[in-house]
């Protein structure tokens, strides 16, 4: 309801519910239960996603009561971390399934908290939180990645194809970086598609105001799992929203149904 919509004054609302409660004790209890039930249903929806970083109004975990922390632990499903905060959010929400990390975070505290995550399903991150240089198959078998299905990387480090292929449950990959030369990027993209036999979808994210990368795809790269599109938020791959993952899946479905030509890779977003 908008702030300008007609509404009862609080005093009148109080009077209405007070009079209704006087009808009988049963009605009184019913009103209490309805209000409590609605609160139990709706309050968790406010906290499905939490943001931590200097640019956000982040919750202060150090002063939060234990009951409140316990409530959030079972409620929060998406975490966005940027602006160099400490590892406390990841330690408290170690079982959260969807996380976006917006910085390299080489600090020991942050890395330790990251590698202690236990239920990570989708991750959007700078890969330097995993390793400073080359990604390896040894990195991929760490417990933190045991159930990871969706991975978005903000850089394309050496070893990325082998790393992705070694992730046990990975089905969706997104590369989100400024690609200066498609000729340099295409061999890496082709290697990821070739080595990752379980992969359902590889999304390459481009800037909407740059030369369309889809025009640069060589004829030899004909893998139908490749989709090129744009993102509207740096963390959207791990957020509870309509995202490039959804746009890419619709695009692939269109290809499968014969509505989109096999040599087309660009999924337009409105």
N, C-alpha and C positions, 0 to 999 in steps of 0.2 A: 504494500500500500504506500502511495506517495505521501509526502509530508503535507500536501495540499488537499488530500482526500478527506471527505467528511468523517468525523469521528466523534465519539462521545467524550466529554470532559472526564478526566480521571475520577473526579468526585462522583459523577453520575454512574460511571462503571462500578465503582465501589458500592454505591447504593443498590444497583441492580443485583449484583452478585450477593450482597448481604441479605437482601430480601428473598432471593431465591434460596439461599441456604437456610432460611428460617422455615421453609415449607415443611421440612422434616430432617431428622438426623441423617437419613439415608441420602437425601438430596445433597446435604452438606458434604458427606463423604464422597459422593459421586463427583461433585465439582472439584474437590481436592485431588481426586485420582486423575481426572481428566487433565487438569493443569499440570500435575506432576508428570503424567505420561507424555504429554506434548513436549514438555521440557526435556525429558529423557530422549525423546526422538530427535528433537531439533538441535539441541546444544552440541552434540558431537559433530554435526554437519558444519558448524562454525570453525572447527579445529581439524578438519581433514588435511589441511595444508598449513604448514608453518614456515615462515621465512626468517632466516638469521643472517645478519650483516648490518653494516653501518647505515646502509640506505633504507633499511626497513625498520619498522617499529617492532623489534624482536621481543619476545617474552623473556623476562629476566629469570633464568633457571635457578640462579644461586639463591634467590630470595623466595622462590616458589615453595609452597607447603608440600609435604610429601603426598597427602591425598590428591592435591591438584596435579602433581607430577604423575601419579598413578593413573589418574583419569586420562591425561594426555597420552601416556604410553600406549593405552589400548585404543585410543581414538585417532591419533595422527596417522595418516597414510602416505603423505607426501612431505618431503623436507627440501627446502632450497637454502643453500649455504653459500655466501659470498662475502667479500669484504674482509677477509682474513679474521674470522672469529676463531675462538679456541675450539677444541674438539668436543666440548661438553654436549652440544646438541646431538652429535652422532653417538656419543656414549649413552645418553639417556634414551634415545630412540633407536637402539641398536637393532630392533626387529622391524623397522619401518621398511616397506617394500619399494618405495619410489623416491629416488634422491637425485638432485641436481647440485653439482659443486662447481662454482664459477671461478676458481683460481687454482694455481699449481699446488699450493699448500704442501711444501716440503717439510714443514715443521713436524717433529717427531710426535707431538701430542695429537695432531690432526691425522697423521698417517696411522698411528696405533688405533685410534678410534674408528677410522675407515676400515681397516683390516679386521676389526672385531665385529663388523656387521654380520648379522646371521640370516637375514631373510630378503636379500636384495634381489628384486625382480627387474627393475628398470633403473638405469644409471645414465645421467648426462654429466660429463666431466672432462676436465683437462687431464689427459693421461699421465701427467707428471706426478699426480698423487699416487699412481701405481708404481712408476719407475721413472728415474730422472732421464734416462736415455732410451735405449731400445726396449721394447716390450718383448717378453719371451713366453714360451710355453710353460715355463715354471711359474711365471706370474699368473697364468690363466688357471692353474689348478689350485690356487689358494682357496680356502673355504669361503671367503667372502663372495666368490663368484659361482658357488655351487648351484644356485637356482636362477642365475641371471639369464633373462631372455631378451631384453632390449638394452642395447648399448649405443650411446651417442658420444662421440669423441670430438673435442674442440681442436685437436691437432692430429696430424697423421705421422706418428713417430715410426722409426724403423721397426720392423718386426710385427707390424699391426696385423698383417694377414695371418701369420702363424699364430699370433695371440688369439685372434677371433676364432680360428679353426679349432683351437684347443679348449675353448670355453664349452663346458659340457652341455649346457641347455640353450645356448644362444641361437635365436631364430631371426632377430631383427637388428640391423646395424645402421647407424646414421653417421655420416662424416660431415661435420659442421666447421668449416674453416675457409679462409679466403684462398681460393685456388687460382694462383697466378698463371699456371700453365696446365691446361687439360692434358697435354702430351705427357707431362710428368706424373699427373695424378692417375691417368687411366691404367697404367700397368699395376698400380697398387689396388685399384678398384677391381680389376680383372682377377688379381691374385686372391683377393678376399672372396669373390664369387666362386672361384675355382676350388679353393681349399676348404671353404666352409660348406660342406655338403648338406648340413641341416638348415642352412640359411633360407628363410622364406622371402626376405626383403632386404635390399640395401638401398638406403636413401642418401643421396648427395644433396646437401642443402646449399643453395646459392643466394646471393644478394639479388633482390628483385630489380635493382637499377643497373645491373651489370650485364655484359654480353651473355645471353642464354647458353649455359654449358651444354644443354641438349643438342645444340647445333654443332658441337665439337666432337660428339661421340663418333668414333670410327665405325665403319661397317663391320669390322671383325668383332666388335663387342655387341653381341646380340642377345645377351642373357636377359630373359624377361623379368628377372627379379630386380633389375635396376630401375630406380625411379629418381628423377631430379625434380626438386620442388623448393619452396621457400619456407622459412619459419617466421612466426610473428612474435616470438618471445624466446630469449636465449635458453630458458629452462623448460620450454613447453614439452619436451620429450619425456619429462618426468612428472608433469602436472596433470591434474584431474580436469582435462579440457579437451575439446576437439583439437587435434594436433596434426602435424605433418604425417604421423603414423597413419591416422585415419584417412587422410587425403591420398596417401600412397596406396593403402589397401583398396580404396575405391578405384583407383587408377588401374591396379593389377586386375581387379575384378572386371573392369571394362575391357581390358585386353583379353582376358579369358573368355568373355562373352562375344568377342569379335567386334566390339564397338570402337576399339582403339587399335590403330595399326601397330604391327609388331615392331616396326622401326621407330616408333615414337617413345620417348622417355620422359617428356616434360609433363608433370601434373600441375595444372594451373590451380591456384587457390584464389577464391573471391576475397 
